[in-house]
């Protein structure tokens, strides 16, 4: 599917295929993604328990069985975010 067709079929694609979080602007309108694709990705995330795994990562739990210890990514990012905001 060509991007021109996606934009022609949905003139507001540039508005609703974007989001902003923690000061970062995401524009995925220029990728060959559709509302159906997004729905399927959300469904996959829900069915695979992604939220629980994200929460476990930020609690520092061992989430990758190939590593010998807990994930340091979540806590490290949390500390960077706190430092960046001056807390």
Secondary structure, DSSP 4 states (H G I P E B T S, - for coil): --HHHHHHH-TTHHHHTEEEETTEEEE-TTSS--HHHHHHHHHHHHHTTHHHHHHHHHTT----TTSSS---HHHHHHHHHHHHTT-
